[in-house]
Amino acid sequence: MTINLPIRPRSAFDDLGLSGTIDELVEQTQTLYLEDGIPWVIGYSGGKDSTAVLQLVWMAIAGLEPEKRTKQIHVISTDTLVENPIVAAWVTHSLETIKAAATQQGLPIEPHRLTPAVADTFWVNLAGRGYPAPRPKFRWCTERLKIKPSNSFIINMVKSHGEAILVLGTRKAESSGRSHRMSELESRRVRDLLSPNDSLPNCLVYSPVENWSNDDVWTFLMQTKNPWGYSNKELLTMYQGASSDGECPLVVDSSTPSCGDSRFGCWTCTLVDKDKSMSAMIQNDEEKEWMLPLLELRNELDVADDRHLRDFRRMNGSVQLFHDRTIPGPYTQESRERWVRKLLEAQTWIRANGPKIVENLELVTLPELEEIRRLWVVEKHEFEDNLPVIYREVTGEDFPGRPLDEHLPLGPETVAILQEVVGDDRLHFELVRELLDIEQRHRSQARRAGLFDSLTKAMRRGFYDDEDDALNRANKRRDAIERESDSDTPSDLDIAAGYVRAVPTGATE
């Protein structure tokens, strides 16, 4: 009888052992560090891979004579502002510890916490502009939340020094796609250890743990003391508290996998069917039940068919068809206000009922709320200015943001009268409201440039009676185009489609 024993996966430590392999990597890193004056940028997420890489670099630099530690090493960590709160707190404290330890040990290591610009944050785009929750075919979040902050830092580093070397914890064992990509770049290396980065000119990538497996990473972390004084065992415990495997890497281009299916992703992520990590954290630890409102809000965002939450018109007011149905556009005003209310309710509840560590938790920052308010009032003409009202109703406190530098055309009482007059005719109400807002903005101008363009755009958006009317007109227009018909006189169909003749020369207001 033949017994087939399972084959042990090959380890990066097989040839030289753990100690010998680490000594070789430390020496390799020292040699690379001393070769030139190009600054290093280490991508650090607080997870196992990036922690292992930072430890290796730290050990290498600490092993050099102080006079040779001349090149600055920047440790960058991107906080999307919607990170899992447990991980976000871990990383924030870790960066503070790194800074203190590097100063104490005389190492040229400087940590940086990067965040997206206010205009690019998750809630400003979703609740402010009305972008629907991200989907694989409309993954608007990764570029804004992760790629832009890290790339901006790296590009500025290149501008200052001509080049930069990225030190990343990417590994071939992460996925077959990652292995293929890394092997392809490996074949184009300009030096033995440095690969090019296609999306960042003058940037080279050093991946010291590229051939390590998951087990190799954990073996190293558990048997090597963390040099900046953090606990790798606590890191392991955090991983064990969730069911998935992986971490959210530093994202510098679109080829990097999304964090949606990993432990250290955004709590709002709708790119996966279920947030298994947060569910596991709550299930495995009663002290983390305070995260339930986050999980519930995330699940509300993840609606398979969200047409009832979205406008039938696209962001620019046009109507587009797909299989005889309108392609839904941004969230409606009602939906956007609902998301803000839900978000503030979750934040208020967690602050009141969660542990001390989250008593000042910010699910949405004050600058984000101010930008959402500005988008609603200025760009969407929603001069009811409901955000301060929602804030007061949920928190019991006055909105602490700066006053709007806008003279609103109507007071709350007049808006209420207008709503009563139009009844359930939402499109009519929105059209009249926008026209009033346009008139108010142009009233004080000596030369009313752009007035007709603004009025025309408003009429296009509010032209329809309802969605059925818009669908019927869009079908007619499509049929007319198919018949290649043309008319010199603009019809109501042309107006709805956006084909409006210019105002004749000499026309006045």
NORCOR-V479610 format. One line per field, one symbol per residue. ss: DSSP state (@ for helix, = for strand, . for the rest). A space follows every 10 residues. Layout:
ss = ???
This chain:
ss = .......... ......@@@@ @@@@@@@@@@ @@@@.....= ===....@@@ @@@@@@@@@@ @@...@@@.. ..=======. ..=.@@@@@@ @@@@@@@@@@ @@@@@...== =====..@@@ .@@@@@@@@. ....=..=.@ @@@@@@@@@@ @@@@@@@@@@ @..====... .@@@.@@@@@ @@@@@@.... ...===.... ..====.... ...@@@@@@@ @@@....... .@@@@@@@@@ .......... ........@@ @....=.... .....@@@@@ @@@@.@@@@@ @@@@@@@@@@ @.....@@@= .......... ==..==.... =.@@@@@@@@ @@@@@@@@@@ @@@..@@@.. .....@@@@@ @@@@@@@@@. ......@@@@ @@@@@..... .......... .@@@@@@@@@ @@...@@@@@ @@@@@@@@@@ @@@....... @@@@@@@@@@ @.....@@@@ @@@@@@@@@@ @@........ .@@@@@@... .........
